[in-house]
Amino acid sequence: SDLLDVIASEDRLMPHLHLSLQSGDDLILKRMKRRHSRKDAIAFCAQVRRLRPDITLGADIIAGFPTETEEMFSRSEDLVEECDLTFLHVFPYSKRPGTPAARMPQVAGGEIRERAKRLRSAGEAALQRRLAAEAGATRQVLIESATQGRTEHFLPVAVSGETQDAVMALAIKGHDGSRLTV
């Protein structure tokens, strides 16, 4: 509740959170020893959006954790939309010797790569939707380099000739497929 209070009331907290969701399937989450459920993740994202409607959410998701079926994986794919995630860090599962997961039935390597590819594609589509929705907005942009900055929502912005380390209000005209344009 303290975190939610800060999200709702502290303007210095940028409207971007990156969550360690890992999976959208309850059994996989249990096997990962995670302390949240799919329902918890969806409820948390909805609560954060009620408190701060403009927030951008990202998440870590693992594809191909041992015992993951296609049906289990589809729940992770669906989570991208259900939680309205913009940024995905997709990790194909890789076996680590000595871990409990290493002793579980493994998903075939080709299937892991295909699932990771599908998740990355869902993440790219989500990012494209968010970039397109920013056209016409004015955003505070932290200039990181001579060619790029980031909005308070962590969205990348193509810039040119701006002063590095400055924060500037910039009008967003559109996007080039990967970054906002001004």
C-alpha positions in Angstrom: 0.0 0.0 0.0 2.9 2.4 0.6 4.1 1.9 -3.0 0.6 2.5 -4.3 0.4 5.7 -2.2 3.7 7.0 -3.7 2.6 6.1 -7.2 -0.6 8.0 -6.7 0.9 11.1 -5.0 4.5 11.6 -5.8 5.1 13.6 -9.0 8.8 12.9 -8.9 8.1 9.3 -9.6 8.1 8.9 -13.3 5.0 7.2 -14.8 6.8 4.0 -15.8 7.1 0.7 -13.9 8.9 -2.4 -15.0 7.4 -5.5 -13.3 9.0 -9.0 -12.8 5.9 -10.9 -13.9 7.8 -13.9 -15.4 4.7 -15.8 -16.6 0.9 -15.4 -17.1 0.2 -19.0 -15.9 -0.4 -19.8 -12.2 1.1 -23.2 -12.3 4.3 -22.0 -14.0 4.5 -19.1 -11.5 4.2 -21.6 -8.6 6.9 -23.8 -10.2 9.1 -20.6 -10.4 8.4 -20.0 -6.7 6.9 -16.7 -7.5 4.7 -15.2 -4.8 2.1 -13.7 -7.1 -0.6 -15.1 -9.3 -1.9 -14.1 -12.7 -4.9 -12.5 -11.0 -2.6 -10.6 -8.7 -0.6 -9.2 -11.6 -3.7 -8.1 -13.5 -5.2 -6.6 -10.4 -2.0 -4.7 -9.6 -1.7 -3.3 -13.1 -5.4 -2.2 -13.0 -4.9 -0.6 -9.6 -1.8 1.3 -10.8 -3.7 2.5 -13.9 -6.6 3.8 -11.7 -4.1 5.7 -9.6 -2.0 7.0 -12.5 -3.9 6.5 -15.8 -0.9 7.7 -18.0 1.5 5.1 -16.6 3.5 2.9 -18.9 4.1 -0.7 -17.8 6.9 -3.0 -18.8 7.6 -6.6 -17.7 10.0 -9.5 -17.7 8.5 -12.7 -19.1 10.2 -16.0 -19.6 9.3 -18.2 -22.5 9.6 -22.0 -22.3 10.0 -22.6 -18.6 10.1 -26.4 -17.9 6.6 -28.0 -18.2 5.1 -25.0 -20.0 2.5 -26.2 -22.4 1.2 -24.2 -25.4 -2.0 -23.4 -23.3 0.2 -22.1 -20.4 2.3 -20.0 -22.7 -0.8 -18.5 -24.3 -1.7 -17.1 -20.9 1.6 -15.2 -20.9 0.8 -13.9 -24.4 -2.6 -12.8 -23.2 -1.1 -11.0 -20.2 0.6 -8.5 -22.5 -2.8 -7.1 -23.5 -4.6 -7.8 -20.2 -2.0 -5.7 -18.3 -1.6 -3.3 -21.2 2.2 -3.8 -21.2 4.3 -1.5 -23.4 7.8 -2.8 -22.8 8.7 -6.5 -22.7 12.0 -8.0 -21.7 11.6 -11.5 -23.1 13.9 -14.2 -21.9 14.0 -17.7 -23.4 14.4 -20.2 -20.6 17.9 -21.6 -20.3 18.7 -24.5 -18.0 20.9 -23.8 -15.0 22.6 -26.9 -13.5 21.7 -27.5 -9.9 18.4 -25.6 -9.9 15.0 -27.3 -9.3 13.9 -26.2 -12.8 16.8 -28.1 -14.3 15.3 -31.4 -13.0 11.8 -30.6 -14.4 10.7 -31.8 -17.9 12.2 -29.4 -20.4 10.5 -27.7 -23.3 12.3 -28.3 -26.6 14.8 -25.6 -27.6 13.0 -24.8 -30.9 9.7 -24.4 -29.1 11.3 -22.1 -26.6 12.8 -19.9 -29.3 9.4 -19.8 -31.2 7.6 -18.8 -28.0 10.1 -16.1 -27.3 9.8 -14.8 -30.8 6.0 -14.6 -30.4 6.3 -12.8 -27.2 8.7 -10.3 -28.7 6.3 -9.8 -31.6 3.5 -9.1 -29.1 5.8 -6.6 -27.3 6.7 -4.9 -30.5 3.0 -4.5 -31.4 2.2 -3.1 -28.0 5.1 -0.6 -28.3 4.0 0.5 -31.8 0.5 1.2 -30.4 1.9 3.3 -27.6 4.2 5.2 -29.9 1.3 5.9 -32.3 -0.9 7.1 -29.4 1.7 9.8 -28.4 1.3 11.8 -31.6 0.2 15.3 -30.7 1.3 15.1 -27.1 3.8 17.4 -25.4 6.2 15.4 -23.2 9.1 16.2 -20.9 12.1 14.6 -22.5 15.4 13.8 -20.9 18.1 14.3 -23.5 20.4 11.3 -23.2 22.7 11.9 -26.2 22.9 13.9 -29.4 20.4 11.6 -31.0 18.1 10.3 -28.3 16.1 11.2 -25.3 13.4 9.5 -23.2 10.0 10.7 -22.1 8.8 10.5 -18.5 7.1 7.3 -19.7 10.5 5.8 -20.8 9.6 6.1 -24.5 12.6 6.7 -26.7 12.6 10.0 -28.7 14.7 10.8 -31.7 16.3 14.2 -31.1 18.9 16.3 -33.0 21.2 19.0 -31.6 19.6 19.2 -28.1 21.7 19.7 -25.0 22.6 16.4 -23.4 21.3 15.9 -19.8 18.7 18.6 -20.2 15.0 18.0 -19.7 12.9 19.7 -22.4 9.2 19.9 -23.2 8.9 18.7 -26.8 5.9 18.3 -29.0 5.6 14.7 -30.4 4.8 14.6 -34.1 4.8 10.9 -34.6 7.3 8.0 -34.6 9.7 6.3 -36.9 8.8 2.7 -35.9 11.2 2.6 -32.9 11.3 6.1 -31.5 9.0 9.1 -31.1 9.8 12.0 -33.5 9.6 15.7 -32.7 
